[in-house]
Amino acid sequence: MPQNAHHDAAKHHDQAAKSHRMAAEHYEKGNHAEGMKHSQTAQDHSAKAHESSKLAHQKSQTSKPATQTTKQGS
């Protein structure tokens, strides 16, 4: 379902952002080894987010919109 795919993409985007923040904090403290580790993790999550985002978009295009039922005679 499209909503699950969008949730998955959002999860990876959130993880990438978190890792980027962690990398920035380590670089600010001069801990380049940890900064590089978190930077690589951020890149991995960014790649997964990109792929998940494309998949979510594809699923959104192919899914049927939910039909709304209306109560008649009210």
VEXZA-476027 format. One record per residue: residue in one letter; x, y, z of N, C-alpha, C in turn; residue number from 1. Coordinates in steps of 0.02 Angstrom, whole numbers, plus 50000, padded with zeros to 5 digits. Layout:
<nodes>
<node><rest>a</rest><n_u>X</n_u><n_v>Y</n_v><n_w>Z</n_w><ca_u>X</ca_u><ca_v>Y</ca_v><ca_w>Z</ca_w><c_u>X</c_u><c_v>Y</c_v><c_w>Z</c_w><nr>NUM</nr></node>
...
</nodes>
This chain:
<nodes>
<node><rest>m</rest><n_u>50042</n_u><n_v>49941</n_v><n_w>50000</n_w><ca_u>50000</ca_u><ca_v>50000</ca_v><ca_w>50000</ca_w><c_u>50044</c_u><c_v>50062</c_v><c_w>50000</c_w><nr>1</nr></node>
<node><rest>p</rest><n_u>50022</n_u><n_v>50114</n_v><n_w>49966</n_w><ca_u>50064</ca_u><ca_v>50175</ca_v><ca_w>49962</ca_w><c_u>50083</c_u><c_v>50205</c_v><c_w>50029</c_w><nr>2</nr></node>
<node><rest>q</rest><n_u>50036</n_u><n_v>50204</n_v><n_w>50077</n_w><ca_u>50052</ca_u><ca_v>50236</ca_v><ca_w>50141</ca_w><c_u>50109</c_u><c_v>50201</c_v><c_w>50176</c_w><nr>3</nr></node>
<node><rest>n</rest><n_u>50113</n_u><n_v>50135</n_v><n_w>50171</n_w><ca_u>50168</ca_u><ca_v>50098</ca_v><ca_w>50202</ca_w><c_u>50235</c_u><c_v>50117</c_v><c_w>50169</c_w><nr>4</nr></node>
<node><rest>a</rest><n_u>50234</n_u><n_v>50123</n_v><n_w>50104</n_w><ca_u>50294</ca_u><ca_v>50142</ca_v><ca_w>50068</ca_w><c_u>50317</c_u><c_v>50212</c_v><c_w>50087</c_w><nr>5</nr></node>
<node><rest>h</rest><n_u>50269</n_u><n_v>50257</n_v><n_w>50096</n_w><ca_u>50286</ca_u><ca_v>50326</ca_v><ca_w>50115</ca_w><c_u>50313</c_u><c_v>50327</c_v><c_w>50187</c_w><nr>6</nr></node>
<node><rest>h</rest><n_u>50285</n_u><n_v>50287</n_v><n_w>50231</n_w><ca_u>50310</ca_u><ca_v>50283</ca_v><ca_w>50299</ca_w><c_u>50382</c_u><c_v>50257</c_v><c_w>50300</c_w><nr>7</nr></node>
<node><rest>d</rest><n_u>50395</n_u><n_v>50207</n_v><n_w>50258</n_w><ca_u>50462</ca_u><ca_v>50179</ca_v><ca_w>50253</ca_w><c_u>50512</c_u><c_v>50231</c_v><c_w>50228</c_w><nr>8</nr></node>
<node><rest>a</rest><n_u>50493</n_u><n_v>50268</n_v><n_w>50177</n_w><ca_u>50537</ca_u><ca_v>50320</ca_v><ca_w>50150</ca_w><c_u>50550</c_u><c_v>50373</c_v><c_w>50204</c_w><nr>9</nr></node>
<node><rest>a</rest><n_u>50498</n_u><n_v>50393</n_v><n_w>50239</n_w><ca_u>50506</ca_u><ca_v>50443</ca_v><ca_w>50292</ca_w><c_u>50552</c_u><c_v>50418</c_v><c_w>50347</c_w><nr>10</nr></node>
<node><rest>k</rest><n_u>50547</n_u><n_v>50355</n_v><n_w>50364</n_w><ca_u>50591</ca_u><ca_v>50326</ca_v><ca_w>50415</ca_w><c_u>50664</c_u><c_v>50333</c_v><c_w>50395</c_w><nr>11</nr></node>
<node><rest>h</rest><n_u>50679</n_u><n_v>50317</n_v><n_w>50332</n_w><ca_u>50748</ca_u><ca_v>50321</ca_v><ca_w>50308</ca_w><c_u>50771</c_u><c_v>50394</c_v><c_w>50305</c_w><nr>12</nr></node>
<node><rest>h</rest><n_u>50727</n_u><n_v>50440</n_v><n_w>50285</n_w><ca_u>50745</ca_u><ca_v>50511</ca_v><ca_w>50284</ca_w><c_u>50761</c_u><c_v>50535</c_v><c_w>50355</c_w><nr>13</nr></node>
<node><rest>d</rest><n_u>50720</n_u><n_v>50514</n_v><n_w>50403</n_w><ca_u>50732</ca_u><ca_v>50533</ca_v><ca_w>50473</ca_w><c_u>50799</c_u><c_v>50505</c_v><c_w>50499</c_w><nr>14</nr></node>
<node><rest>q</rest><n_u>50813</n_u><n_v>50442</n_v><n_w>50483</n_w><ca_u>50876</ca_u><ca_v>50412</ca_v><ca_w>50504</ca_w><c_u>50936</c_u><c_v>50447</c_v><c_w>50472</c_w><nr>15</nr></node>
<node><rest>a</rest><n_u>50929</n_u><n_v>50465</n_v><n_w>50409</n_w><ca_u>50983</ca_u><ca_v>50501</ca_v><ca_w>50376</ca_w><c_u>50995</c_u><c_v>50569</c_v><c_w>50410</c_w><nr>16</nr></node>
<node><rest>a</rest><n_u>50942</n_u><n_v>50604</n_v><n_w>50425</n_w><ca_u>50949</ca_u><ca_v>50669</ca_v><ca_w>50458</ca_w><c_u>50981</c_u><c_v>50661</c_v><c_w>50527</c_w><nr>17</nr></node>
<node><rest>k</rest><n_u>50960</n_u><n_v>50611</n_v><n_w>50563</n_w><ca_u>50989</ca_u><ca_v>50598</ca_v><ca_w>50630</ca_w><c_u>51064</c_u><c_v>50584</c_v><c_w>50624</c_w><nr>18</nr></node>
<node><rest>s</rest><n_u>51083</n_u><n_v>50543</n_v><n_w>50576</n_w><ca_u>51154</ca_u><ca_v>50527</ca_v><ca_w>50567</ca_w><c_u>51194</c_u><c_v>50588</c_v><c_w>50545</c_w><nr>19</nr></node>
<node><rest>h</rest><n_u>51165</n_u><n_v>50631</n_v><n_w>50503</n_w><ca_u>51199</ca_u><ca_v>50692</ca_v><ca_w>50483</ca_w><c_u>51210</c_u><c_v>50737</c_v><c_w>50543</c_w><nr>20</nr></node>
<node><rest>r</rest><n_u>51160</n_u><n_v>50742</n_v><n_w>50587</n_w><ca_u>51168</ca_u><ca_v>50783</ca_v><ca_w>50647</ca_w><c_u>51223</c_u><c_v>50755</c_v><c_w>50692</c_w><nr>21</nr></node>
<node><rest>m</rest><n_u>51224</n_u><n_v>50689</n_v><n_w>50699</n_w><ca_u>51275</ca_u><ca_v>50657</ca_v><ca_w>50740</ca_w><c_u>51345</c_u><c_v>50669</c_v><c_w>50710</c_w><nr>22</nr></node>
<node><rest>a</rest><n_u>51350</n_u><n_v>50664</n_v><n_w>50644</n_w><ca_u>51414</ca_u><ca_v>50677</ca_v><ca_w>50611</ca_w><c_u>51436</c_u><c_v>50749</c_v><c_w>50624</c_w><nr>23</nr></node>
<node><rest>a</rest><n_u>51390</n_u><n_v>50796</n_v><n_w>50618</n_w><ca_u>51407</ca_u><ca_v>50866</ca_v><ca_w>50629</ca_w><c_u>51431</c_u><c_v>50878</c_v><c_w>50701</c_w><nr>24</nr></node>
<node><rest>e</rest><n_u>51397</n_u><n_v>50847</n_v><n_w>50749</n_w><ca_u>51418</ca_u><ca_v>50854</ca_v><ca_w>50819</ca_w><c_u>51488</c_u><c_v>50827</c_v><c_w>50831</c_w><nr>25</nr></node>
<node><rest>h</rest><n_u>51503</n_u><n_v>50770</n_v><n_w>50801</n_w><ca_u>51570</ca_u><ca_v>50741</ca_v><ca_w>50810</ca_w><c_u>51624</c_u><c_v>50784</c_v><c_w>50776</c_w><nr>26</nr></node>
<node><rest>y</rest><n_u>51608</n_u><n_v>50810</n_v><n_w>50716</n_w><ca_u>51657</ca_u><ca_v>50853</ca_v><ca_w>50682</ca_w><c_u>51669</c_u><c_v>50917</c_v><c_w>50721</c_w><nr>27</nr></node>
<node><rest>e</rest><n_u>51616</n_u><n_v>50945</n_v><n_w>50751</n_w><ca_u>51623</ca_u><ca_v>51005</ca_v><ca_w>50792</ca_w><c_u>51670</c_u><c_v>50993</c_v><c_w>50852</c_w><nr>28</nr></node>
<node><rest>k</rest><n_u>51669</n_u><n_v>50932</n_v><n_w>50878</n_w><ca_u>51712</ca_u><ca_v>50914</ca_v><ca_w>50935</ca_w><c_u>51781</c_u><c_v>50891</c_v><c_w>50914</c_w><nr>29</nr></node>
<node><rest>g</rest><n_u>51793</n_u><n_v>50890</n_v><n_w>50848</n_w><ca_u>51858</ca_u><ca_v>50869</ca_v><ca_w>50823</ca_w><c_u>51866</c_u><c_v>50793</c_v><c_w>50818</c_w><nr>30</nr></node>
<node><rest>n</rest><n_u>51813</n_u><n_v>50756</n_v><n_w>50828</n_w><ca_u>51815</ca_u><ca_v>50683</ca_v><ca_w>50824</ca_w><c_u>51798</c_u><c_v>50662</c_v><c_w>50753</c_w><nr>31</nr></node>
<node><rest>h</rest><n_u>51848</n_u><n_v>50666</n_v><n_w>50709</n_w><ca_u>51836</ca_u><ca_v>50654</ca_v><ca_w>50639</ca_w><c_u>51822</c_u><c_v>50580</c_v><c_w>50623</c_w><nr>32</nr></node>
<node><rest>a</rest><n_u>51850</n_u><n_v>50535</n_v><n_w>50661</n_w><ca_u>51837</ca_u><ca_v>50464</ca_v><ca_w>50648</ca_w><c_u>51763</c_u><c_v>50447</c_v><c_w>50659</c_w><nr>33</nr></node>
<node><rest>e</rest><n_u>51735</n_u><n_v>50470</n_v><n_w>50714</n_w><ca_u>51664</ca_u><ca_v>50459</ca_v><ca_w>50728</ca_w><c_u>51620</c_u><c_v>50498</c_v><c_w>50679</c_w><nr>34</nr></node>
<node><rest>g</rest><n_u>51643</n_u><n_v>50559</n_v><n_w>50662</n_w><ca_u>51606</ca_u><ca_v>50599</ca_v><ca_w>50614</ca_w><c_u>51601</c_u><c_v>50564</c_v><c_w>50547</c_w><nr>35</nr></node>
<node><rest>m</rest><n_u>51656</n_u><n_v>50534</n_v><n_w>50526</n_w><ca_u>51658</ca_u><ca_v>50499</ca_v><ca_w>50462</ca_w><c_u>51612</c_u><c_v>50438</c_v><c_w>50464</c_w><nr>36</nr></node>
<node><rest>k</rest><n_u>51612</n_u><n_v>50403</n_v><n_w>50522</n_w><ca_u>51569</ca_u><ca_v>50344</ca_v><ca_w>50530</ca_w><c_u>51495</c_u><c_v>50363</c_v><c_w>50523</c_w><nr>37</nr></node>
<node><rest>h</rest><n_u>51475</n_u><n_v>50417</n_v><n_w>50557</n_w><ca_u>51406</ca_u><ca_v>50439</ca_v><ca_w>50553</ca_w><c_u>51389</c_u><c_v>50467</c_v><c_w>50484</c_w><nr>38</nr></node>
<node><rest>s</rest><n_u>51438</n_u><n_v>50498</n_v><n_w>50453</n_w><ca_u>51428</ca_u><ca_v>50524</ca_v><ca_w>50385</ca_w><c_u>51414</c_u><c_v>50467</c_v><c_w>50337</c_w><nr>39</nr></node>
<node><rest>q</rest><n_u>51450</n_u><n_v>50412</n_v><n_w>50343</n_w><ca_u>51438</ca_u><ca_v>50354</ca_v><ca_w>50300</ca_w><c_u>51370</c_u><c_v>50324</c_v><c_w>50313</c_w><nr>40</nr></node>
<node><rest>t</rest><n_u>51351</n_u><n_v>50320</n_v><n_w>50377</n_w><ca_u>51285</ca_u><ca_v>50294</ca_v><ca_w>50395</ca_w><c_u>51231</c_u><c_v>50338</c_v><c_w>50364</c_w><nr>41</nr></node>
<node><rest>a</rest><n_u>51241</n_u><n_v>50404</n_v><n_w>50367</n_w><ca_u>51193</ca_u><ca_v>50451</ca_v><ca_w>50338</ca_w><c_u>51187</c_u><c_v>50439</c_v><c_w>50262</c_w><nr>42</nr></node>
<node><rest>q</rest><n_u>51243</n_u><n_v>50428</n_v><n_w>50229</n_w><ca_u>51241</ca_u><ca_v>50415</ca_v><ca_w>50157</ca_w><c_u>51202</c_u><c_v>50351</c_v><c_w>50141</c_w><nr>43</nr></node>
<node><rest>d</rest><n_u>51213</n_u><n_v>50300</n_v><n_w>50182</n_w><ca_u>51177</ca_u><ca_v>50237</ca_v><ca_w>50172</ca_w><c_u>51101</c_u><c_v>50247</c_v><c_w>50180</c_w><nr>44</nr></node>
<node><rest>h</rest><n_u>51082</n_u><n_v>50283</n_v><n_w>50232</n_w><ca_u>51010</ca_u><ca_v>50296</ca_v><ca_w>50243</ca_w><c_u>50982</c_u><c_v>50341</c_v><c_w>50187</c_w><nr>45</nr></node>
<node><rest>s</rest><n_u>51022</n_u><n_v>50388</n_v><n_w>50164</n_w><ca_u>50999</ca_u><ca_v>50432</ca_v><ca_w>50110</ca_w><c_u>50986</c_u><c_v>50392</c_v><c_w>50046</c_w><nr>46</nr></node>
<node><rest>a</rest><n_u>51030</n_u><n_v>50345</n_v><n_w>50032</n_w><ca_u>51020</ca_u><ca_v>50302</ca_v><ca_w>49972</ca_w><c_u>50956</c_u><c_v>50261</c_v><c_w>49979</c_w><nr>47</nr></node>
<node><rest>k</rest><n_u>50946</n_u><n_v>50232</n_v><n_w>50039</n_w><ca_u>50885</ca_u><ca_v>50193</ca_v><ca_w>50051</ca_w><c_u>50824</c_u><c_v>50238</c_v><c_w>50048</c_w><nr>48</nr></node>
<node><rest>a</rest><n_u>50830</n_u><n_v>50299</n_v><n_w>50074</n_w><ca_u>50774</ca_u><ca_v>50346</ca_v><ca_w>50072</ca_w><c_u>50756</c_u><c_v>50363</c_v><c_w>50000</c_w><nr>49</nr></node>
<node><rest>h</rest><n_u>50806</n_u><n_v>50373</n_v><n_w>49959</n_w><ca_u>50794</ca_u><ca_v>50389</ca_v><ca_w>49888</ca_w><c_u>50757</c_u><c_v>50332</c_v><c_w>49853</c_w><nr>50</nr></node>
<node><rest>e</rest><n_u>50781</n_u><n_v>50272</n_v><n_w>49863</n_w><ca_u>50748</ca_u><ca_v>50214</ca_v><ca_w>49832</ca_w><c_u>50677</c_u><c_v>50204</c_v><c_w>49859</c_w><nr>51</nr></node>
<node><rest>s</rest><n_u>50670</n_u><n_v>50212</n_v><n_w>49925</n_w><ca_u>50603</ca_u><ca_v>50205</ca_v><ca_w>49955</ca_w><c_u>50556</c_u><c_v>50258</c_v><c_w>49930</c_w><nr>52</nr></node>
<node><rest>s</rest><n_u>50582</n_u><n_v>50318</n_v><n_w>49921</n_w><ca_u>50541</ca_u><ca_v>50373</ca_v><ca_w>49896</ca_w><c_u>50516</c_u><c_v>50360</c_v><c_w>49825</c_w><nr>53</nr></node>
<node><rest>k</rest><n_u>50561</n_u><n_v>50335</n_v><n_w>49783</n_w><ca_u>50541</ca_u><ca_v>50318</ca_v><ca_w>49715</ca_w><c_u>50487</c_u><c_v>50263</c_v><c_w>49714</c_w><nr>54</nr></node>
<node><rest>l</rest><n_u>50497</n_u><n_v>50213</n_v><n_w>49756</n_w><ca_u>50449</ca_u><ca_v>50158</ca_v><ca_w>49760</ca_w><c_u>50381</c_u><c_v>50184</c_v><c_w>49786</c_w><nr>55</nr></node>
<node><rest>a</rest><n_u>50382</n_u><n_v>50227</n_v><n_w>49836</n_w><ca_u>50320</ca_u><ca_v>50255</ca_v><ca_w>49863</ca_w><c_u>50284</c_u><c_v>50295</c_v><c_w>49809</c_w><nr>56</nr></node>
<node><rest>h</rest><n_u>50321</n_u><n_v>50333</n_v><n_w>49771</n_w><ca_u>50291</ca_u><ca_v>50373</ca_v><ca_w>49717</ca_w><c_u>50259</c_u><c_v>50327</c_v><c_w>49665</c_w><nr>57</nr></node>
<node><rest>q</rest><n_u>50294</n_u><n_v>50274</n_v><n_w>49647</n_w><ca_u>50267</ca_u><ca_v>50227</ca_v><ca_w>49598</ca_w><c_u>50203</c_u><c_v>50194</c_v><c_w>49624</c_w><nr>58</nr></node>
<node><rest>k</rest><n_u>50204</n_u><n_v>50174</n_v><n_w>49687</n_w><ca_u>50145</ca_u><ca_v>50143</ca_v><ca_w>49716</ca_w><c_u>50087</c_u><c_v>50192</c_v><c_w>49719</c_w><nr>59</nr></node>
<node><rest>s</rest><n_u>50102</n_u><n_v>50255</n_v><n_w>49732</n_w><ca_u>50049</ca_u><ca_v>50306</ca_v><ca_w>49734</ca_w><c_u>50016</c_u><c_v>50315</c_v><c_w>49666</c_w><nr>60</nr></node>
<node><rest>q</rest><n_u>50056</n_u><n_v>50310</n_v><n_w>49614</n_w><ca_u>50030</ca_u><ca_v>50320</ca_v><ca_w>49547</ca_w><c_u>49988</c_u><c_v>50261</c_v><c_w>49523</c_w><nr>61</nr></node>
<node><rest>t</rest><n_u>50002</n_u><n_v>50202</n_v><n_w>49549</n_w><ca_u>49966</ca_u><ca_v>50143</ca_v><ca_w>49525</ca_w><c_u>49909</c_u><c_v>50122</c_v><c_w>49570</c_w><nr>62</nr></node>
<node><rest>s</rest><n_u>49903</n_u><n_v>50153</n_v><n_w>49629</n_w><ca_u>49849</ca_u><ca_v>50134</ca_v><ca_w>49674</ca_w><c_u>49784</c_u><c_v>50168</c_v><c_w>49655</c_w><nr>63</nr></node>
<node><rest>k</rest><n_u>49730</n_u><n_v>50135</n_v><n_w>49669</n_w><ca_u>49664</ca_u><ca_v>50164</ca_v><ca_w>49656</ca_w><c_u>49645</c_u><c_v>50209</c_v><c_w>49714</c_w><nr>64</nr></node>
<node><rest>p</rest><n_u>49617</n_u><n_v>50266</n_v><n_w>49700</n_w><ca_u>49595</ca_u><ca_v>50309</ca_v><ca_w>49755</ca_w><c_u>49537</c_u><c_v>50276</c_v><c_w>49792</c_w><nr>65</nr></node>
<node><rest>a</rest><n_u>49535</n_u><n_v>50287</n_v><n_w>49856</n_w><ca_u>49480</ca_u><ca_v>50260</ca_v><ca_w>49897</ca_w><c_u>49416</c_u><c_v>50294</c_v><c_w>49876</c_w><nr>66</nr></node>
<node><rest>t</rest><n_u>49364</n_u><n_v>50255</n_v><n_w>49870</n_w><ca_u>49299</ca_u><ca_v>50285</ca_v><ca_w>49853</ca_w><c_u>49264</c_u><c_v>50305</c_v><c_w>49917</c_w><nr>67</nr></node>
<node><rest>q</rest><n_u>49233</n_u><n_v>50361</n_v><n_w>49914</n_w><ca_u>49197</ca_u><ca_v>50385</ca_v><ca_w>49972</ca_w><c_u>49124</c_u><c_v>50368</c_v><c_w>49964</c_w><nr>68</nr></node>
<node><rest>t</rest><n_u>49096</n_u><n_v>50341</n_v><n_w>50016</n_w><ca_u>49025</ca_u><ca_v>50326</ca_v><ca_w>50014</ca_w><c_u>48988</c_u><c_v>50382</c_v><c_w>50049</c_w><nr>69</nr></node>
<node><rest>t</rest><n_u>48935</n_u><n_v>50402</n_v><n_w>50019</n_w><ca_u>48893</ca_u><ca_v>50455</ca_v><ca_w>50049</ca_w><c_u>48827</c_u><c_v>50426</c_v><c_w>50068</c_w><nr>70</nr></node>
<node><rest>k</rest><n_u>48800</n_u><n_v>50451</n_v><n_w>50120</n_w><ca_u>48735</ca_u><ca_v>50429</ca_v><ca_w>50143</ca_w><c_u>48682</c_u><c_v>50467</c_v><c_w>50105</c_w><nr>71</nr></node>
<node><rest>q</rest><n_u>48641</n_u><n_v>50431</n_v><n_w>50069</n_w><ca_u>48589</ca_u><ca_v>50465</ca_v><ca_w>50031</ca_w><c_u>48524</c_u><c_v>50468</c_v><c_w>50071</c_w><nr>72</nr></node>
<node><rest>g</rest><n_u>48487</n_u><n_v>50520</n_v><n_w>50058</n_w><ca_u>48422</ca_u><ca_v>50528</ca_v><ca_w>50091</ca_w><c_u>48428</c_u><c_v>50565</c_v><c_w>50158</c_w><nr>73</nr></node>
<node><rest>s</rest><n_u>48487</n_u><n_v>50592</n_v><n_w>50172</n_w><ca_u>48495</ca_u><ca_v>50629</ca_v><ca_w>50235</ca_w><c_u>48485</c_u><c_v>50702</c_v><c_w>50225</c_w><nr>74</nr></node>
</nodes>
